[in-house]
Amino acid sequence: MTNNEDFLDEIGDNHFSSNAQNPVRQDAFDLSDDEKIEKIKKDVEKILQTLGMDLTDDSIKGTPNRVAKMFVKEIFGGLNPTKKPKASTFENNYKYGEMLVEKNITLYSTCEHHLLPIIGRAHVAYISSGRVIGLSKMNRIVEYYAKRPQVQERLTMQIVQELQKALGTDDVACVIDAKHLCVNSRGIKDIESSTVTSEFGGKFKDPQTRREFLDYIKLETQF
């Protein structure tokens, strides 16, 4: 292995990110989804054949097509800007002036270093400066930025930046607590550890406001 390969492996194993934006090429959307699926299907076939799998077996002969469709349509669908959710906002006519917290948003993403799952919860909050956003839109924003090869730090920042832009305020915060299967199932194989990241904007940089948000996250929701 070359020194450069060693360096790249170290970046991946330590989960470093070299860019605050997803590293997407300018020609990323020159191909249609169907064209991408066909190309990826052939590549998955080659991988399985190289591993020695018998692609005539009924159990796996459809696997290349299933994996290709999953990559393009599902787990990496957030790479496509046409799938970005419309973040409609409304006048805060009821003059709600306190913090709004949407906690325990289910999060499924994929580590861009090993292409293994990231599974966890996102907690998002904002303080209105005159506009409010539908609760489901907050979930959809989390999902959109999660459905791509990611690092958790970048994902946390992207969620906050998107909501700041939609709401016209800096007063947005996000905390993500997630398990990375690239840590839990390979390498160190630590099945207990999870990774927590946070991004605090505007009023959430104030220690008292931040503490209020973190206290809300701790509340147990039972029905």
Secondary structure as GFF3:
##gff-version 3
##sequence-region A 1 223
A	DSSP	alpha_helix	3	13	.	.	.	ID=ss1
A	DSSP	alpha_helix	33	50	.	.	.	ID=ss2
A	DSSP	alpha_helix	63	69	.	.	.	ID=ss3
A	DSSP	pi_helix	70	75	.	.	.	ID=ss4
A	DSSP	three_ten_helix	77	79	.	.	.	ID=ss5
A	DSSP	three_ten_helix	81	83	.	.	.	ID=ss6
A	DSSP	beta_strand	89	91	.	.	.	ID=ss7
A	DSSP	beta_strand	99	111	.	.	.	ID=ss8
A	DSSP	beta_strand	117	127	.	.	.	ID=ss9
A	DSSP	beta_strand	131	133	.	.	.	ID=ss10
A	DSSP	alpha_helix	135	146	.	.	.	ID=ss11
A	DSSP	beta_strand	149	150	.	.	.	ID=ss12
A	DSSP	alpha_helix	152	167	.	.	.	ID=ss13
A	DSSP	beta_strand	172	180	.	.	.	ID=ss14
A	DSSP	alpha_helix	181	184	.	.	.	ID=ss15
A	DSSP	beta_strand	195	200	.	.	.	ID=ss16
A	DSSP	three_ten_helix	202	205	.	.	.	ID=ss17
A	DSSP	alpha_helix	207	218	.	.	.	ID=ss18
###
